[in-house]
């Protein structure tokens, strides 16, 4: 019996030990689970706090920065503050939220810009029509009255018309004027007449073909583009300096219009932006052109894309900027001989000697041998030319009046017009008619303030 009691005691002891071990293990597991749960809770709280911070940063910094970066590409858009604390799904959703906000801002800006373009396009068309009517009326008044103030009104009307045309072109509208095939040099003169500082613009004609012309469909767009470049050059250069326009003709690449000014120049950032606008980007929003909008280069870039021009800007040897506007060969043509050029159009440089041949003086008389012998060898000597008989000169002038015709500058034309007006007033005074108010013969057209848009 004793051994049975001993076995039972052993079994009871083993069972008690087993229960004690299981209880201790359960307690340990419970403590471990509690600690794990506490750590998980703390980690979840940290992730929640980090996610809340990221959402706060998304609303206050990242989305506004995305909107700013659309107008200023150099602006930085911040990323996740604590990327390690945000899980993959949350990070992806936050990135998608930034992209969605960017897309929404772009679409809204495009919608607003399209509405603004439509409104400005309609307004520009109406204003342009009224200005064209005013221009026609002013031309009629110029033939009826001799008041030089009419010329001033006509010029200021031309400035307003150029501004309106530029706005219309920027808003994807037609330039509003149809022209025939026009001589390239006359297009340059037309662009010059649309700029307030026109008297400072000097045209140098280096074309090989004097009657080189531009196709009708591109004549007015080229005049608008060149007028914008000239307005920019005159506005950002000293009033005492000249702006030079050089016409050059290449072998197979068309013609070049080179505009040089001695202005204040441009820094690297402004130059890069100007080149980007002149290249003709696919889309230029009005809100990206500043306040007030600087539209000059944007207008030229729009015309470059539409008509196949090419425009490049760089530093000028004169200290300012040099702009090169290239006209492709397929837009050029040569006018027939029956088309007369403007009297103000400068003759090509290569044609000056030929034009001067009919009026060249007679061969000089031979100097006495002793005079020639006293001149040092290799040095230029002044020689007396035999005077031309007056009868021969008058006969030649009467026989060929066009042979000695010399191109007139705008200042000479202005002076001739003023002299004609003064003579008319004097004649009316002698005839007993009341003369018109005194005039100094100058229009002072350059007093109009026509600031350029883009050069800084």
C-alpha positions in Angstrom: 0.0 0.0 0.0 2.8 2.3 0.7 4.1 2.4 -2.7 0.7 3.3 -4.1 0.5 6.2 -1.8 4.0 7.2 -2.9 3.0 7.0 -6.6 -0.1 9.1 -5.9 2.0 11.7 -4.1 4.5 11.8 -7.0 1.7 12.2 -9.5 0.1 14.9 -7.5 3.5 16.7 -7.2 4.1 16.5 -10.9 0.6 17.8 -11.7 1.1 20.7 -9.3 4.4 21.5 -10.9 2.9 21.3 -14.3 0.0 23.6 -13.3 2.5 26.0 -11.7 4.7 26.0 -14.8 1.7 26.6 -17.1 0.4 29.4 -14.9 3.8 31.0 -15.0 4.1 30.6 -18.7 0.6 32.1 -19.2 1.5 35.0 -17.1 4.7 35.5 -19.0 2.9 35.3 -22.3 0.3 37.7 -21.1 3.0 40.2 -20.1 4.8 39.7 -23.4 1.5 40.3 -25.3 0.8 43.3 -23.3 4.2 44.8 -24.0 3.8 44.0 -27.7 0.3 45.6 -27.7 1.7 48.6 -26.0 4.6 48.9 -28.5 2.1 48.5 -31.4 -0.1 51.1 -29.9 2.8 53.5 -29.6 3.9 52.8 -33.2 0.4 53.4 -34.4 0.2 56.6 -32.5 3.5 57.7 -34.0 2.3 56.8 -37.5 -0.9 58.6 -36.9 0.9 61.7 -35.7 3.3 61.6 -38.6 0.4 61.1 -41.1 -1.4 64.1 -39.5 1.8 66.2 -39.8 2.1 65.1 -43.5 -1.5 66.0 -44.2 -1.0 69.4 -42.5 2.2 70.0 -44.6 0.3 68.9 -47.7 -2.4 71.4 -47.1 -0.2 74.3 -45.9 3.0 73.9 -47.9 3.1 71.2 -50.6 -0.1 72.1 -52.6 0.6 75.9 -52.4 4.2 75.2 -53.5 2.9 73.2 -56.5 0.8 76.2 -57.6 3.8 78.5 -57.2 6.0 76.2 -59.2 3.7 76.3 -62.2 4.6 80.0 -62.6 8.2 79.8 -61.2 9.9 76.6 -62.3 12.8 77.2 -60.0 10.6 77.0 -56.9 11.0 73.9 -54.8 8.1 71.6 -53.9 8.8 69.9 -50.5 8.4 66.2 -50.1 7.5 64.0 -47.2 8.8 65.2 -43.9 9.1 61.8 -42.2 9.0 59.3 -45.0 10.1 56.4 -42.6 7.1 57.0 -40.4 4.5 56.9 -43.2 3.7 53.5 -44.7 3.8 52.9 -48.5 0.1 53.2 -49.1 -0.2 56.5 -47.2 2.9 57.9 -49.0 1.5 57.0 -52.4 -1.9 58.6 -51.5 -0.2 61.8 -50.4 1.8 61.9 -53.7 -1.3 61.3 -55.7 -3.0 64.1 -53.8 -0.2 66.5 -54.8 -0.4 65.4 -58.5 -4.2 65.8 -58.4 -3.9 69.3 -57.0 -1.4 70.2 -59.6 -3.6 68.9 -62.4 -6.6 70.8 -61.0 -4.7 74.0 -60.8 -3.4 73.6 -64.3 -6.9 73.0 -65.7 -8.4 75.9 -63.8 -5.6 78.2 -65.0 -6.2 77.1 -68.6 -9.9 77.6 -68.2 -9.5 81.1 -66.8 -6.8 82.0 -69.3 -9.0 80.8 -72.2 -11.9 82.9 -71.0 -9.6 85.9 -70.7 -8.2 85.4 -74.2 -11.7 85.1 -75.6 -12.8 88.4 -73.9 -9.6 90.2 -75.0 -9.9 88.8 -78.5 -13.4 90.2 -78.9 -12.5 93.5 -77.4 -9.3 93.8 -79.5 -11.3 93.1 -82.7 -13.7 95.9 -82.0 -11.0 98.4 -80.9 -8.9 97.5 -84.0 -11.9 98.2 -86.3 -12.5 101.6 -84.7 -8.8 102.5 -84.9 -8.7 101.6 -88.6 -11.8 103.8 -89.2 -10.1 106.6 -87.3 -6.9 106.1 -89.4 -8.9 106.4 -92.6 -10.6 109.6 -91.4 -7.3 111.1 -90.3 -5.8 110.4 -93.8 -8.7 112.2 -95.4 -8.2 115.2 -93.0 -4.5 115.4 -93.9 -5.5 116.0 -97.5 -8.0 118.7 -96.6 -6.1 120.6 -93.8 -2.5 121.6 -93.2 -2.6 121.4 -89.4 0.5 119.3 -88.3 -1.4 118.2 -85.3 -3.3 115.8 -87.5 0.0 114.0 -88.1 0.4 113.7 -84.4 -3.0 112.2 -84.0 -2.4 109.8 -86.9 0.9 108.6 -85.3 -0.7 108.1 -81.8 -3.5 106.2 -83.5 -0.9 104.0 -85.1 0.7 103.3 -81.7 -2.6 102.3 -80.3 -3.3 100.1 -83.3 0.0 98.3 -82.9 -0.8 97.6 -79.2 -4.2 96.3 -80.2 -2.8 94.1 -82.9 -0.2 92.7 -80.5 -2.9 91.8 -78.0 -5.0 90.2 -80.7 -2.1 88.1 -81.9 -1.3 87.0 -78.4 -4.9 85.8 -78.0 -4.7 83.7 -81.2 -6.5 86.2 -83.4 -5.8 87.2 -87.0 -3.6 90.2 -87.3 -6.5 92.0 -88.9 -4.8 93.4 -92.1 -4.3 91.8 -95.5 -1.5 93.0 -97.7 0.0 92.3 -101.1 3.5 91.1 -101.7 5.5 93.9 -100.0 9.2 94.9 -100.4 11.2 93.9 -97.4 12.7 97.3 -96.9 9.2 98.9 -96.9 8.1 96.4 -94.3 11.0 97.7 -92.1 9.9 101.3 -92.7 6.4 100.4 -91.8 7.5 98.8 -88.5 9.7 101.8 -87.8 6.7 104.1 -88.2 4.8 102.2 -85.4 7.4 103.0 -82.7 7.5 106.1 -80.6 11.3 106.5 -81.0 11.2 106.1 -84.7 13.7 109.0 -85.3 16.4 107.0 -83.5 16.0 104.0 -85.7 18.6 103.8 -88.6 18.0 101.4 -91.4 21.0 99.9 -93.2 20.1 98.1 -96.4 22.6 95.4 -97.4 20.2 93.4 -99.7 21.7 92.1 -102.9 18.3 92.3 -104.6 16.7 95.7 -104.2 13.2 94.5 -105.0 13.3 91.6 -102.6 9.8 91.2 -101.1 7.8 89.1 -98.7 4.8 87.0 -99.5 1.4 88.7 -98.8 0.4 86.3 -96.0 3.5 87.0 -93.9 4.0 90.7 -94.6 1.8 92.1 -91.8 3.0 89.5 -89.2 6.6 90.4 -89.9 5.8 94.1 -89.5 4.2 93.4 -86.2 7.1 91.2 -84.9 9.7 93.7 -86.0 7.8 96.6 -84.5 7.7 94.8 -81.1 11.5 94.3 -81.3 12.1 97.9 -82.2 9.8 99.2 -79.5 11.7 97.1 -76.9 15.1 98.3 -78.2 14.1 102.0 -78.1 12.4 101.8 -74.8 15.4 100.2 -73.0 18.2 102.2 -74.5 19.3 105.8 -73.9 17.4 108.4 -75.9 20.6 109.8 -77.3 21.6 106.5 -78.9 20.6 105.0 -82.2 18.9 101.7 -82.8 20.2 100.1 -86.0 18.3 97.7 -88.3 20.4 95.9 -90.8 18.8 94.0 -93.7 20.9 91.2 -95.0 20.3 88.5 -97.6 21.9 85.1 -97.5 22.4 82.5 -100.2 19.7 80.0 -99.4 18.5 80.6 -95.9 16.4 83.7 -96.7 16.8 87.2 -95.3 17.9 88.5 -91.9 16.7 91.6 -90.0 19.3 92.4 -87.3 18.3 94.9 -84.5 21.1 96.4 -82.4 20.7 98.7 -79.5 23.0 100.2 -76.9 20.6 99.6 -74.0 20.9 98.3 -70.5 21.1 94.6 -71.5 19.7 91.5 -69.8 20.9 89.2 -67.1 21.1 85.5 -67.6 17.7 84.6 -66.2 16.0 87.2 -68.3 17.9 86.2 -71.4 16.9 82.5 -70.9 13.3 83.5 -70.5 13.4 85.7 -73.5 14.9 83.0 -75.7 12.2 80.6 -74.4 9.4 83.0 -75.4 11.0 83.8 -78.8 11.2 80.1 -79.6 7.4 80.0 -79.6 6.4 77.7 -76.8 3.2 75.7 -77.4 1.4 77.5 -74.6 1.9 80.9 -72.9 -0.6 81.9 -70.2 -1.4 85.5 -69.8 -0.9 85.1 -66.0 2.8 84.2 -66.6 3.6 87.4 -68.4 3.8 89.6 -65.3 1.8 92.5 -64.0 1.5 94.5 -66.2 1.9 91.8 -68.8 5.2 92.0 -70.8 3.9 90.8 -74.1 6.5 91.8 -76.7 8.6 88.6 -76.9 5.5 86.4 -76.4 3.9 88.1 -79.5 7.0 87.5 -81.6 7.2 83.9 -80.5 3.6 83.4 -81.4 4.2 84.8 -84.9 7.4 82.7 -85.2 5.4 79.5 -84.7 2.6 80.5 -87.0 4.6 81.8 -90.0 7.9 80.0 -89.8 10.1 82.9 -88.8 13.1 82.4 -86.5 14.2 84.8 -83.8 17.4 84.8 -81.7 18.6 87.3 -79.1 22.1 87.7 -77.7 24.4 90.4 -76.3 25.2 93.2 -78.8 28.7 94.5 -79.5 27.2 98.0 -78.8 26.6 97.1 -75.1 22.9 96.3 -75.3 21.1 93.5 -77.0 21.1 92.1 -80.6 18.0 90.5 -82.0 18.2 88.5 -85.3 14.9 87.9 -87.1 15.3 85.4 -89.9 12.7 85.2 -92.8 12.8 81.8 -94.5 13.5 81.6 -98.2 10.1 80.2 -99.1 8.4 83.4 -97.9 10.5 85.6 -100.1 9.9 86.7 -103.7 11.1 89.4 -106.1 8.7 92.2 -107.3 8.3 92.9 -110.9 9.8 96.0 -112.4 6.5 97.8 -112.8 6.2 98.1 -109.0 7.8 101.3 -107.7 9.4 101.4 -104.3 8.9 104.0 -101.7 10.9 107.2 -102.0 11.9 106.8 -98.3 13.3 103.3 -98.8 17.1 103.3 -98.4 18.9 102.1 -101.5 21.1 98.9 -100.9 24.6 99.8 -100.0 26.0 97.9 -103.1 23.7 100.0 -105.3 25.0 103.4 -104.2 28.0 103.5 -106.6 25.9 102.5 -109.6 23.2 105.1 -108.7 25.9 107.8 -108.5 27.4 107.1 -111.9 25.1 109.3 -114.0 25.9 112.3 -111.7 29.6 111.6 -111.5 31.7 114.7 -112.4 33.8 115.0 -115.5 37.3 113.4 -115.4 39.7 115.7 -113.6 42.1 117.8 -115.5 45.7 116.6 -115.5 47.7 118.4 -112.9 51.0 120.0 -113.9 53.9 117.7 -113.8 55.7 119.7 -111.2 52.8 119.6 -108.9 52.6 115.8 -109.2 56.3 115.5 -108.6 56.1 117.4 -105.3 53.6 115.0 -103.8 55.2 112.3 -101.6 54.9 108.9 -103.1 52.3 106.6 -101.7 50.3 109.3 -99.9 46.8 110.5 -101.0 46.8 113.8 -102.8 43.9 116.3 -103.2 43.2 117.0 -106.9 41.1 119.7 -108.3 38.1 118.6 -110.3 36.9 120.6 -113.3 33.5 122.2 -112.7 30.6 120.9 -114.6 29.0 123.4 -117.0 25.6 124.6 -115.7 23.9 123.9 -119.1 25.1 120.4 -119.2 23.9 119.7 -115.6 20.5 121.2 -116.2 20.1 119.3 -119.4 21.0 116.0 -117.7 18.6 116.7 -114.9 15.7 117.5 -117.2 16.4 114.5 -119.4 16.6 112.0 -116.6 15.0 113.3 -113.4 15.1 109.9 -111.7 18.8 109.4 -112.3 19.9 111.7 -109.5 17.1 110.9 -107.1 18.5 110.4 -103.6 16.6 108.6 -100.9 15.3 110.9 -98.1 15.4 110.2 -94.5 12.3 110.6 -92.3 13.7 113.8 -90.9 14.2 115.2 -94.5 10.7 114.3 -95.4 9.4 115.9 -92.3 11.3 119.1 -93.1 10.1 119.2 -96.7 6.5 118.7 -95.5 6.9 121.5 -92.9 8.3 123.8 -95.7 5.4 123.0 -97.9 2.9 123.8 -95.1 4.7 127.1 -94.3 4.6 128.0 -98.0 0.9 127.3 -98.2 0.2 129.4 -95.1 2.2 132.3 -96.6 0.3 132.1 -99.8 -3.0 132.1 -98.0 -1.9 135.2 -96.0 -0.9 137.0 -99.2 -4.3 136.1 -100.8 -6.1 137.6 -97.8 -7.1 134.4 -96.1 -6.7 133.9 -92.4 -3.6 131.7 -91.9 -3.7 128.6 -89.7 -2.1 128.7 -86.3 1.7 129.0 -86.3 3.6 125.8 -86.3 7.3 125.1 -85.9 7.1 122.4 -88.6 7.8 119.6 -86.2 5.4 117.0 -85.1 7.2 115.9 -81.9 5.9 112.4 -82.5 8.7 111.0 -80.5 7.3 112.5 -77.3 4.8 109.7 -77.0 5.7 107.3 -74.2 5.8 103.8 -75.7 7.6 101.6 -73.3 8.9 98.2 -74.4 7.8 95.1 -72.7 10.5 92.6 -72.2 14.1 93.7 -71.9 15.3 94.3 -68.4 
